[in-house]
Structure formats: structure tokens, C-alpha cells
Amino acid sequence: MPPAGLSNPHVQTILSSIGRKLRPQKSDLHTTTRRQIFTVNGVQLAVDLNITAGQPLIILIPGWLGDSQSTYIISAATALDEKNFSTARINLRDHGKTTHLNAGLFNSAQHDEVIALVDQLSVEYGGAGSGLIGFSLGGNFALRVARARPELKTLAICPAISPASTMQKIDRSPIYQHYFVRKWRSVWTDKQSAFPQRYNFAEALKLTTVSALTDYFVRYHSDFDSTSAYFAAYDLSQSALAGVTAHILAAADDPIIPVSHYQDLPDSLAVTLTQQGGHGAYLDSWRLTSWADSYATNFFSTLS
């Protein structure tokens, strides 16, 4: 139950990102973080590590175009750190100013490299146990990792279950559309600067919708025959998650992920559906703290 003035899902979602950037939480993470580049499946991925010897490891996957420094990731990692968990904050390919690390472009179907990275992190730092938490598209990745690694305790917060429907929702909102189009253009601009002989996104940077950018990406920079085939590669609806034992936390008022996506999932998944919370925000005070952080620390408490 958010306080007065914070109940609107758009206020929740926007303040969770922009508001917390303007009013950052106090955190010791920045003084103890170590950036490490891991090479998995021939791909270099950057991870921000806060490791406490002998403590369980929680691996965090940000949402699409988010990164290890996103406000919700820092907030969750700080809460976990305060409960003496080790944390590893993943940057997906091309995310978090890492466009220079790999010549190939990120696409959302690339879960093999994420699974390999999670495996390596668990081996190196998860001797006391490992858990996984993902947000939005990161939640989609987390569920795919859980499908491959059922022994991993996994929490997905507002995961994107149907990518095609999520894209349509984003494009129907001028605010969210502008946000994601601007960030995606920025990534491609950086990629072009890092690999000028390989990429020229001049035409793509003129496009103004997520759907148009996706169509362009699939047509010119992927191995998929169509956008629908691309979406199908990481769609988690119907029976795609059959037998997966993970936990989903979602909000009925999420302005980006329709609540109906969480209502027909396999019985093997545990779903906690709250009435309010926006898109992964769950702000519970005007200090812009998140109830989802407490939920996560409680969820992983069985590891400690």
C-alpha cells in the first residue's frame, strides 16, 4: 500500500527511475564494487561484484536498456548487501556502456551467454549458495535461466512474458515510447562509434517507434526471418515455462506488462500478484524506498 500521492502506477514507474536518480539512496556499494569482465561463449560481459567471503551470492539482471547502475538494481543490491549477501550485477551485452566489448549486437534471444555467465559466477562466488533475480526483460532472462538451471533459486519481478505485447504497450504510450527509443538510439550510436567499419545506423536513427526499430534490427542485424520469429524465440507464454520452478512478483497496475500475462502460467511457477506497484517500482515511501527490496531479501533468506 503506497502512501498518498504514490499510488498512481505511472508515478511509481517514473519516480522509481528518474526520481531515484535525482535523489539517490545512500549505499556502500560504490566503495566496494569491483568491475570484472567475463568471457563466456566468446562474448565479453561486464559484471559489478560486491563479494563477501562465505556468503550466498545473488545475481541481478537488469531490464532492457538498464544496467548494473540502474536505480532499481542499486536499490535491490544495497538491500541484499545489508543482509550480508554477495551480489553480482550483470550488464547484458551492449548494456551499461559496454558497446565496445563485442562486435555483435545484443538481442533478447541471447540467453545462452547469460546462462554461461550465471554458471561461471555461481562456481566462482556461489560456494555458499546462489540465487537469481531479474527485472522486466531481465526477469524474462531469469526465467529462461531457471528453465535451464532448476536448482537456482529464482525471483522474476514484473517479467516480460510476451515480448510482442510488451512492445505494443510501450508504443501506445508516448512517455515510455520516447524513453526506450531514446535509449536504444543511444546504444546504437555508441555501437557505431565503437565499430565504424561495421555499422551505419543513419537510417535507423530516424525511426521513432520501438516497433520500427525492432523491425529494422531483425531485418538487417539478426538471423531471424521475421520480427514474429524473433519474439517467439523468447516468448514465455503458454507452455514455454512448463515445469519451471521459479517465483514471480508482479503488479496488477503495471503500465507496461498486462496483468493477464501472469494468469495462465504453469502451476510450477509461484506468482505473487499485488494490486499496486507499477512496473517493478513498488515505492513504499516518499524516501523512494522499494517494498520489492524487502520482498527479495526475505525470498532469498533461506539461502543464508
C-alpha positions in Angstrom: 0.0 0.0 0.0 1.9 3.1 -1.2 1.4 6.4 0.7 -0.9 9.1 -0.6 0.3 10.5 -3.9 2.3 7.5 -4.8 -0.5 5.1 -5.8 -0.6 6.0 -9.5 1.3 3.3 -11.5 2.9 5.9 -13.8 4.1 7.9 -10.9 5.5 4.8 -9.3 7.3 3.7 -12.5 8.7 7.1 -13.4 9.8 8.1 -9.9 11.4 4.7 -9.5 13.8 5.6 -12.4 14.1 9.3 -12.7 13.1 10.3 -9.2 15.7 8.0 -7.6 18.4 9.3 -9.9 17.7 12.8 -8.6 17.5 11.5 -5.0 19.9 8.6 -4.9 19.9 6.2 -1.9 22.9 6.1 0.4 24.8 3.0 -0.4 28.2 1.5 0.4 28.2 -0.5 -2.8 30.1 2.2 -4.8 33.0 2.0 -2.4 33.3 -1.8 -2.5 32.3 -2.6 -6.1 34.7 -4.4 -8.3 34.1 -4.4 -12.1 35.2 -7.6 -13.8 35.0 -8.6 -17.5 34.0 -12.3 -18.0 34.4 -14.1 -21.3 31.7 -16.6 -21.9 30.9 -18.3 -25.3 33.3 -15.9 -26.9 31.4 -12.9 -25.6 32.7 -10.3 -23.1 30.2 -9.3 -20.4 30.8 -6.8 -17.6 29.7 -7.6 -14.1 29.8 -5.4 -11.0 30.8 -7.5 -8.0 30.3 -7.0 -4.2 31.6 -10.2 -2.7 31.6 -11.1 1.0 33.5 -14.3 1.6 31.4 -17.2 2.8 28.0 -15.5 2.0 25.4 -16.6 -0.6 25.6 -14.9 -4.0 22.6 -13.2 -5.6 23.0 -12.4 -9.3 20.9 -9.5 -10.6 19.8 -9.0 -14.2 18.5 -5.5 -15.2 15.7 -4.9 -17.6 16.1 -3.9 -21.3 18.5 -1.0 -21.7 19.1 -0.9 -18.0 22.4 -1.8 -16.4 24.3 -2.5 -13.3 23.9 1.1 -12.2 20.1 1.3 -12.7 18.4 2.7 -9.7 16.3 -0.4 -9.0 19.4 -2.6 -9.4 21.4 -0.5 -6.9 18.4 -0.4 -4.6 18.0 -4.2 -4.6 21.7 -4.9 -4.3 22.0 -2.4 -1.4 19.2 -4.2 0.5 20.9 -7.6 -0.2 24.3 -6.3 0.8 22.9 -5.0 4.1 21.6 -8.6 4.7 25.2 -9.9 4.1 24.6 -11.3 0.7 27.2 -11.1 -2.0 25.9 -9.6 -5.2 26.8 -9.7 -8.9 25.1 -7.1 -11.1 25.2 -8.2 -14.7 25.4 -6.0 -17.7 23.8 -7.7 -20.7 25.7 -7.4 -24.0 25.8 -3.7 -25.1 24.2 -2.5 -21.9 25.9 -0.2 -19.3 28.2 1.5 -21.8 29.8 -1.8 -22.9 29.1 -1.5 -26.6 32.9 -1.6 -27.3 33.3 -5.0 -25.8 31.7 -7.1 -28.6 31.3 -6.5 -32.3 28.0 -8.4 -32.4 24.8 -6.6 -31.3 22.6 -7.6 -28.3 19.4 -9.3 -29.0 16.9 -10.6 -26.4 17.1 -14.2 -27.6 20.7 -14.5 -26.5 20.1 -16.5 -23.3 23.0 -19.0 -23.8 25.6 -16.4 -22.9 23.7 -15.3 -19.8 23.3 -18.9 -18.7 27.0 -19.5 -19.1 27.8 -16.3 -17.2 25.5 -17.3 -14.3 27.2 -20.7 -14.2 30.6 -19.1 -14.0 29.6 -16.6 -11.3 28.0 -19.4 -9.3 31.1 -21.5 -9.5 33.5 -18.7 -8.6 31.5 -16.9 -5.9 28.4 -19.1 -5.0 30.1 -21.6 -2.8 27.6 -20.8 0.0 24.6 -20.9 -2.4 23.4 -18.8 -5.4 20.2 -17.0 -6.3 19.0 -15.1 -9.3 16.7 -12.0 -9.5 15.7 -10.3 -12.8 13.6 -7.3 -13.6 11.3 -6.9 -16.6 13.2 -8.2 -19.6 15.8 -9.3 -17.0 13.0 -11.2 -15.4 12.4 -12.9 -18.7 16.1 -13.9 -18.9 16.0 -15.1 -15.3 13.1 -17.4 -16.1 14.9 -18.8 -19.0 18.0 -19.4 -16.8 15.7 -21.1 -14.3 14.4 -23.3 -17.1 18.0 -24.5 -17.8 19.2 -24.4 -14.1 16.3 -25.5 -12.0 18.5 -25.8 -8.9 18.9 -22.0 -8.9 16.5 -20.1 -6.5 15.0 -17.5 -8.9 12.8 -14.4 -8.5 11.5 -12.6 -11.5 10.0 -9.1 -10.9 7.4 -7.9 -13.4 9.0 -10.2 -16.1 8.2 -9.6 -19.8 6.2 -12.7 -20.7 5.0 -11.8 -24.2 7.6 -9.5 -25.9 5.3 -8.6 -28.8 2.5 -7.5 -26.5 5.0 -5.6 -24.3 6.4 -3.7 -27.3 2.8 -2.7 -28.3 2.1 -1.4 -24.8 5.3 0.7 -24.9 4.5 2.1 -28.3 1.0 3.1 -27.2 2.4 5.4 -24.5 4.3 8.5 -25.8 6.2 8.7 -22.5 7.5 5.1 -22.4 8.0 5.0 -26.2 10.2 8.1 -26.1 12.2 6.8 -23.2 13.0 3.4 -24.9 13.5 4.9 -28.4 16.0 7.5 -27.0 17.9 4.8 -25.0 18.0 2.4 -27.9 19.2 5.0 -30.4 21.9 6.0 -27.9 23.2 2.4 -27.7 23.3 2.1 -31.5 25.1 5.5 -31.7 27.7 4.2 -29.3 28.0 0.9 -31.2 28.6 2.7 -34.4 31.3 4.8 -32.8 33.0 1.7 -31.4 32.8 -0.2 -34.7 32.5 2.4 -37.5 33.6 0.0 -40.2 30.9 -2.4 -39.4 27.8 -0.3 -38.5 26.0 2.6 -40.0 22.7 3.3 -38.2 21.9 6.6 -40.0 18.6 5.3 -41.3 17.7 3.5 -38.0 18.2 6.7 -36.0 15.4 8.4 -37.9 12.9 5.8 -36.7 10.6 6.9 -33.9 8.9 3.8 -32.5 10.1 0.7 -30.8 8.3 -1.4 -33.3 10.0 0.3 -36.2 13.4 0.0 -34.6 12.7 -3.7 -33.8 11.7 -4.4 -37.4 14.9 -2.7 -38.6 17.1 -4.6 -36.2 15.5 -8.0 -37.1 15.8 -7.3 -40.9 19.3 -6.0 -41.0 21.1 -7.3 -37.9 19.7 -10.7 -36.9 19.4 -14.2 -38.2 15.6 -14.2 -37.8 13.3 -14.4 -40.8 10.8 -12.0 -39.2 10.0 -10.0 -36.2 7.4 -12.5 -35.1 10.1 -15.3 -35.2 12.4 -13.1 -33.1 9.7 -12.6 -30.5 8.8 -16.3 -30.5 12.4 -17.1 -29.6 12.0 -15.6 -26.1 8.2 -15.6 -25.6 7.4 -17.3 -22.3 3.6 -17.6 -22.6 1.6 -20.8 -22.9 3.7 -23.8 -22.1 7.1 -22.2 -22.5 7.7 -22.3 -18.7 6.1 -25.7 -18.1 7.9 -27.4 -15.2 10.0 -24.3 -14.3 10.2 -23.7 -10.5 10.6 -20.0 -10.0 8.8 -17.2 -8.3 7.2 -14.2 -10.0 6.4 -10.9 -8.3 4.1 -8.7 -10.4 1.7 -5.8 -10.1 -1.8 -5.7 -11.5 -1.4 -2.0 -12.3 1.8 -2.4 -14.2 1.5 0.0 -17.2 3.9 -2.0 -19.4 3.2 -5.7 -18.7 -0.6 -6.6 -18.9 -1.7 -8.5 -15.8 -3.3 -11.1 -18.0 0.1 -12.4 -18.8 0.5 -13.8 -15.3 -2.9 -15.5 -15.1 -2.4 -18.6 -17.2 1.1 -19.7 -16.3 2.1 -23.3 -15.4 1.3 -24.4 -11.9 5.0 -25.0 -11.2 5.5 -21.2 -11.0 4.6 -19.4 -7.9 3.1 -16.0 -8.6 2.6 -13.2 -6.1 0.3 -10.6 -7.7 -0.1 -7.3 -5.9 -2.7 -4.7 -6.8 -0.2 -1.8 -6.9 3.4 -1.3 -7.6 3.8 -0.1 -11.2 6.4 -1.6 -13.4 8.9 -3.1 -10.9 8.8 0.0 -8.7 6.9 -0.8 -5.5 7.8 2.5 -3.9 6.5 2.4 -0.4 7.5 5.8 0.9 8.4 9.3 -0.3 12.0 8.4 0.5 11.6 6.3 -2.7 12.4 3.1 -1.0 11.0 -0.1 -2.6 9.0 -2.8 -0.9 10.3 -5.2 -3.6 13.7 -5.0 -2.0 12.3 -6.3 1.3 10.5 -9.0 -0.6 13.7 -10.0 -2.3 15.7 -10.2 0.9 13.0 -12.3 2.5 12.8 -14.5 -0.6 16.5 -15.3 -0.5 16.7 -15.7 3.3 16.6 -19.5 3.0 20.0 -19.3 1.3 21.7 -17.7 4.3 
